[in-house]
Amino acid sequence: FAEFLDDYVLALRNSAAPAEAARVAARAREIRQAHPGSTPGFSGSANFQVAGHAAQQRNDWYAASVNYWRAVREAELREAGADLQAVVNYEYGRSLGVMGRFSEAEIYLLRALQFDREAHGKLFLDFNELASLNFDQKKYAEANGYFKAGVSAMDELQLADDSAAGFIDILLEYAISLRGTGREVDAQNVDHRIAELRRL
């Protein structure tokens, strides 16, 4: 756990939070003093994921990206399974996208998609994130393909029944994206789907 805290300290320092970094560093020292000679008993990748998730929760996307980058590298070095590689590449790509580093974000989201295909994972997450990434850049033609794939993947899992509000949010962006490429008839079809979901 002390090793995890060391990485958290670095992320805090890089995100201009020196007081919190000092507090966490002191805690790491206390743990080492209480357990001299101890060695880590769990994966560094898991540590970085925990720190990355914590950073996302407090909206510190720089710290999130630092930790998920380390999780990606650790997973690669350990030759981790496709399921883990999909998760860390997805979260790293998502963090980069929030920071506006779109080209890099796309690389890692596409990697996540490939790993999810190998692991039979949740492809809709990758498709939807890639759709949003392109939508935010007004690259509507590219976004449309990802929106279509994401909606199809969600329909296969019947996710509209479980999370209608989230599904509607995706469809609203999809309709805008379709109109951005002059596909008014297709956009109207999406509008009708949205209206149906809102009546449920």
Buried (B, 14 or more C-beta within 10 A) or exposed (E): BBBBBBBBBBBBBBBEBEEBBEEBBEBBEEBBEEEEEEEEEEBBBEBBBBBBEBBBEEEBBBBBBBBBBBBBBBBEEEEBEBEBBBBBBBBBBBBBBBBEBBEBBBBBBBBBBBBBEEBEBBBBBBBBBBBBBBBBBEBBEBBBBBBBBBBEBBEEEEBBEEEBEEBBBBBEBBBBBBBBBEBEEBBEEBBEBBEEBEEE
